[in-house]
Amino acid sequence: MENQFFKNIEKKTGVNMNDVFALANSLQNANFKDEKTVRGIIKRVSELANKPVPKELEDKMVQTIIQDGNKLDLGSISKMINNK
């Protein structure tokens, strides 16, 4: 049943759930104070969501994330990308 649930999500969103889980796992130990790491995460989320992030928005996101890195999660990054 759980497998069908994920297949339904993949169908509706076009996002591979294995990619989402891999990204979520990589976030667990990510250093959100490191600019290179943060830019890499933004790029991966952007690719998964199929939503390009302009350089100006990426810079603002990086600044926000680095300043508030301890309270960040995948949902927050995704929300930032979708509210561009």
Contacts in CASP RR format, 6 or more apart in sequence:
PFRMAT RR
TARGET T0000
AUTHOR 0000-0000-0000
METHOD contacts of the structure
MODEL  1
MENQFFKNIEKKTGVNMNDVFALANSLQNANFKDEKTVRGIIKRVSELAN
KPVPKELEDKMVQTIIQDGNKLDLGSISKMINNK
6 17 0 8 1.000
9 15 0 8 1.000
9 17 0 8 1.000
10 16 0 8 1.000
10 17 0 8 1.000
14 50 0 8 1.000
15 48 0 8 1.000
15 49 0 8 1.000
15 50 0 8 1.000
19 48 0 8 1.000
20 48 0 8 1.000
23 41 0 8 1.000
23 44 0 8 1.000
23 45 0 8 1.000
23 48 0 8 1.000
23 74 0 8 1.000
24 74 0 8 1.000
26 41 0 8 1.000
26 44 0 8 1.000
27 41 0 8 1.000
27 73 0 8 1.000
27 74 0 8 1.000
30 37 0 8 1.000
30 41 0 8 1.000
31 37 0 8 1.000
32 38 0 8 1.000
32 65 0 8 1.000
32 66 0 8 1.000
32 69 0 8 1.000
32 70 0 8 1.000
32 72 0 8 1.000
33 66 0 8 1.000
33 69 0 8 1.000
35 62 0 8 1.000
35 66 0 8 1.000
38 61 0 8 1.000
38 62 0 8 1.000
38 65 0 8 1.000
38 66 0 8 1.000
39 58 0 8 1.000
39 62 0 8 1.000
41 77 0 8 1.000
42 53 0 8 1.000
42 58 0 8 1.000
42 61 0 8 1.000
42 62 0 8 1.000
42 65 0 8 1.000
42 77 0 8 1.000
42 81 0 8 1.000
43 53 0 8 1.000
45 74 0 8 1.000
45 77 0 8 1.000
45 78 0 8 1.000
45 81 0 8 1.000
46 52 0 8 1.000
46 53 0 8 1.000
46 81 0 8 1.000
49 78 0 8 1.000
49 81 0 8 1.000
49 82 0 8 1.000
51 81 0 8 1.000
51 82 0 8 1.000
51 84 0 8 1.000
53 61 0 8 1.000
53 81 0 8 1.000
53 84 0 8 1.000
54 84 0 8 1.000
57 84 0 8 1.000
61 77 0 8 1.000
61 80 0 8 1.000
61 81 0 8 1.000
64 80 0 8 1.000
65 72 0 8 1.000
65 77 0 8 1.000
END
